[in-house]
Amino acid sequence: MRRLALFDLDHTLIPFDSGLAWMRHLRREGVIEAAAEERYLEYCHQYVAGTLDIHAMVRAILLPLAAFEPAQVQAWRARFELEIASRLPASMRALVDVHRTQGDLCALVTATERLISEPFARAFGLEHLVATEGVMRDDGRPTGEIAGLPCFREHKLTRVQQWLTGLRGTWPASVDGFERSFFYSDSINDLPLLEAVTDPVAVRPDDALRARAATVHWPVLDI
């Protein structure tokens, strides 16, 4: 049976916001001021309220890095990856491992920009990552802009479909081509993708998603 398993990142696979963890890491490295961390936290509040401008959020994450050599940024990211390894919940590592050992096609699917989300994909052993992609200049420094569609709200489904279409091999080219498809998420922002799979699962859901899950009888994981 050909099966697809998709995992949201923030407050789903991990019980915290990956972008905020990255900003705090940069502050400890002496790269950003406390005010930059506070501005990012305000974007987190906007996400919860449904008013987030994801383009502004990505600029806030990437533009401070444009002043540094890409090799230096990669060094900070390598230390970040070591730092987060101990913060991954055993329950969610086990959930991912169940799907991987069953031979499901697995992917991390997140609105978080790739520079931050890629270390988490590696840490969970997920080969595939569908994330918001920042534009890089020829010298490897970020412009602060987003390449193509952000992996956010209704675009998350579009980005997953684009990823599947581009895969080589015997996997179906769309979500509805799989016998079973799973998506684990905490947020009502992910409703379009949740409704597109055969097995949507709400993980520690926000109030709106919890209400939706109760109405349509989706399973809820409070782990």
Secondary structure, DSSP 8 states (H G I E B T S, - for coil): --EEEEE-TBTTTBSS-HHHHHHHHHHHTTSS-HHHHHHHHHHHHHHHHT---HHHHHHHHHGGGGGS-HHHHHHHHHHHHHHHGGGS-HHHHHHHHHHHHTT-EEEEEEEEEHHHHHHHHHHTT-SEEEEE-EEE-TTS-EEEEESSS-SSTHHHHHHHHHHHHH--SSS-SSGGGSSEEEEEES-GGGHHHHHHSSEEEEES--HHHHHHHHHHT--EE--
